[in-house]
Every structure is written in structure tokens, then in C-alpha cells.
Amino acid sequence: MTALSPRPSLLLAALVALLGVALGGCDRAAAEPDTTTSAPTSQPVRLFTVDTAPRSELRRFPATIEASQTSAVSFQVPGKLERFPIREGETIRAGETIAALDATDYALALREARVQADLARKELERKQALSERGHLAENALDDARATADLAQVRLEQAAQNLAYTELEAPFDALLAERLVDRFVNVRAGEPIALLQDISVLTVEVDVPERLMARVRREQVGAITAELSAWPGRSFPLTIREFATEPDPRTRTYTITLFMTNPDDIQVLPGMTATVSAEILATAEGTIEVPIGALDADAAGDFRVWVYDPERGQVQPRAVAVATLDGSHARILSGLAEGERIVAAGVGFLSAGQRVRPLDDTAQ
């Protein structure tokens, strides 16, 4: 019998050895961790620090200066306009003469009334003497007394009519417009000029409907006006009144403000200005957060993501929201002063996620 060659056995042993090396390498690969994979990195987030102090915002509105009062003045008696020394645009003090009528007829009427009153008084004195001696009936004395009283009334009326021929300014005013010319006959009560009270001016601004609905009267702080003619200088304003119905076209509410006319410069009706109003965004003890800090849980309830500085992590927390506007949300409960929450990008966060603060914001 021919003996078997040893070559197949050697070949088999070599294959077994190679397989063991390969399997051992696989085991070591499975047992040793992959040191090439980097550790998880923190997500950068912008934080907001919660506080309960009232914050304010400054709103600006275009405005026009107007006189606080415009009056049409007229004579109380008719006549020919003789003097009209005040020109349009000039100022006049209270009590100064604006215009005067030809007073000739009224002066003559006063002289006649004075003469009639003197005659009636003397006639009354004569009849009183007769009555005291018993030579005059009582009814005749009563008639003389009534005649004297009527003559005195006519005298006083004539004196008043003469005084009415001069028209005086009822207040410190600006002559806005002359309505008649000199030497024309004017009727009693016919307006001859327009006067504007500029000691106190009014400033009207149109406020958007949305802002009127959001801001309460107690939230309005300082209000000032900067005139276009004097940039860089502010004048304090006070609220006089505001409309309760909006303009049907613009949907804005008109607010009227008072401004005392300064002594060192001349502010006239028609000038333009910019009104600045300080509005408290929140009342004392309430919390406002950026609208981007709000998130919703699976049930649709509001929540925010609170940052834990010790662990560098964020956790969701339910909050009760009072109101929302375009940029902020007012929080009723769920947050405390000093806590820090994620201000934006909350939709990509998960509970316990590590984050890296960029900086605090106080929007």
C-alpha cells in the first residue's frame, strides 16, 4: 500500500492557525472601545434671566401743534370799523384793544341819556318836596320815581354801548385771521377776527388700535415732545383727553395732550413734533419673557426650558401664560425671579440636554 503524503495535513493546520488569528482579532476589536469617536458636545443657547422689575419701552408718534383754544370775536354793537391795529400773526395780551368802532353816535347817545337822567332826577326831587307839603298825590310821585329810574337805566345802557365800541382780547392770544377790513360796517355779533390761545398748546397723536388695547392708563410714564424746529430739546406733556372711538379709515385713536408754551422760544400752531411716550411693559411683581422662550408639551400646554447652571443642563417646566403680544408673553406662574431660561430655539431641546450659554438677554 502506498503511504499518504503529509502535505494535506500541514495545509489544514495552517488554515486552522490563520482562522484562529482572524477570530482573535475580531474578539479584540469587539472588546476594545472605539477611541476615535468624540464625546457629545453641548448645544449653544441664548438665555434670558427672569426678573419681576417693571420694564419700559419708548414709543414715538408724529404730531402737530395746535392752539388750545380758538375763538371768533365780535362787537356787541353795530357800527363802522374805524381801528384795527393788530395784524395777523401778532400776539396780544388779555384786555388790550383788538379793534374799535366809530364811537361818535354812541358818545352822543350817552350825552343825551345823561341829560335825560338829570332832568328826571330833578323832576323827582321837585315832586318829592311837593309831596312832603301835601300838595301832590302819591301816584304822581310814583310816576316821577319810575321815570327817573328808567332814565338812569338808559344812561347806564348808553355808557355800556359806548364801551362796547372797543373790542378787547379775552385772553393772551395770537391773531390768527382778520375776517373784515377797516371802514366797513359790521353787525353786532358778526365775527371780525379769529384768536388763538397759545399760552397752552395742544398736541394730538394717533395711537394704533393694538397699542390702545394693550396699554392701560397707569402704564403710561413720561410723555415729551421734540419740536422739529428745535431738535434735541424736549418739552413735557400731559394727557388732556382721548377718543373712545377709532378713526374708521386708519383704525387709530386720537389722544390730545397739553403743552405749556415756553417763554424763551416761540411755538406756533401748525408746527410739527415727535411725541415720545414711556410705556411700562409690565407691572410690578409680574414676569415677561420673550415669546421665543415658549414651547408646548405633548398635550399642547405652555412650557419653558429652565437652565441648571451646576449641571449645564435644561429641563422643561410648565408655566401659566396670562397674555401674548408680538414679542413677549406675560407669565402668571411657574417661574421665579433670578431663574434663567432658554430664550429661543426651544423646539430642538430635550429633557436633560447639555447646553452652553451664549450670554444673557434682557429683552
Rosetta blueprint (number, residue, H / E / L):
1 M L
2 T L
3 A L
4 L L
5 S L
6 P L
7 R H
8 P H
9 S H
10 L H
11 L H
12 L H
13 A H
14 A H
15 L H
16 V H
17 A H
18 L H
19 L H
20 G H
21 V H
22 A H
23 L H
24 G H
25 G H
26 C H
27 D H
28 R H
29 A H
30 A H
31 A H
32 E L
33 P L
34 D L
35 T L
36 T L
37 T L
38 S L
39 A L
40 P L
41 T L
42 S L
43 Q E
44 P E
45 V E
46 R E
47 L E
48 F E
49 T E
50 V L
51 D L
52 T L
53 A L
54 P L
55 R L
56 S E
57 E E
58 L E
59 R E
60 R E
61 F E
62 P E
63 A E
64 T E
65 I E
66 E E
67 A E
68 S E
69 Q E
70 T E
71 S E
72 A E
73 V E
74 S E
75 F L
76 Q L
77 V L
78 P L
79 G E
80 K E
81 L E
82 E E
83 R E
84 F L
85 P L
86 I L
87 R L
88 E L
89 G L
90 E L
91 T E
92 I E
93 R L
94 A L
95 G L
96 E L
97 T E
98 I E
99 A E
100 A E
101 L E
102 D L
103 A L
104 T H
105 D H
106 Y H
107 A H
108 L H
109 A H
110 L H
111 R H
112 E H
113 A H
114 R H
115 V H
116 Q H
117 A H
118 D H
119 L H
120 A H
121 R H
122 K H
123 E H
124 L H
125 E H
126 R H
127 K H
128 Q H
129 A H
130 L H
131 S H
132 E H
133 R L
134 G L
135 H L
136 L L
137 A L
138 E H
139 N H
140 A H
141 L H
142 D H
143 D H
144 A H
145 R H
146 A H
147 T H
148 A H
149 D H
150 L H
151 A H
152 Q H
153 V H
154 R H
155 L H
156 E H
157 Q H
158 A H
159 A H
160 Q H
161 N H
162 L H
163 A H
164 Y H
165 T L
166 E E
167 L E
168 E E
169 A L
170 P L
171 F L
172 D L
173 A E
174 L E
175 L E
176 A E
177 E E
178 R E
179 L L
180 V L
181 D L
182 R L
183 F L
184 V L
185 N E
186 V E
187 R L
188 A L
189 G L
190 E L
191 P E
192 I E
193 A E
194 L E
195 L E
196 Q E
197 D E
198 I E
199 S E
200 V E
201 L E
202 T E
203 V E
204 E E
205 V E
206 D E
207 V E
208 P E
209 E H
210 R H
211 L H
212 M H
213 A H
214 R H
215 V L
216 R L
217 R H
218 E H
219 Q H
220 V E
221 G E
222 A E
223 I E
224 T E
225 A E
226 E E
227 L E
228 S L
229 A L
230 W L
231 P L
232 G L
233 R L
234 S E
235 F E
236 P E
237 L L
238 T E
239 I E
240 R E
241 E E
242 F E
243 A L
244 T L
245 E L
246 P L
247 D L
248 P L
249 R L
250 T L
251 R L
252 T E
253 Y E
254 T E
255 I E
256 T E
257 L E
258 F E
259 M E
260 T E
261 N L
262 P L
263 D L
264 D L
265 I L
266 Q L
267 V L
268 L L
269 P L
270 G L
271 M L
272 T E
273 A E
274 T E
275 V E
276 S E
277 A E
278 E E
279 I E
280 L E
281 A L
282 T L
283 A L
284 E L
285 G L
286 T L
287 I E
288 E E
289 V E
290 P E
291 I H
292 G H
293 A H
294 L L
295 D E
296 A E
297 D L
298 A L
299 A L
300 G L
301 D L
302 F E
303 R E
304 V E
305 W E
306 V E
307 Y E
308 D E
309 P L
310 E L
311 R L
312 G L
313 Q E
314 V E
315 Q E
316 P E
317 R E
318 A E
319 V L
320 A E
321 V E
322 A E
323 T E
324 L E
325 D L
326 G L
327 S L
328 H E
329 A E
330 R E
331 I E
332 L E
333 S E
334 G L
335 L L
336 A L
337 E L
338 G L
339 E L
340 R E
341 I E
342 V E
343 A L
344 A L
345 G L
346 V H
347 G H
348 F H
349 L L
350 S L
351 A L
352 G L
353 Q L
354 R E
355 V E
356 R E
357 P E
358 L E
359 D E
360 D E
361 T E
362 A L
363 Q L
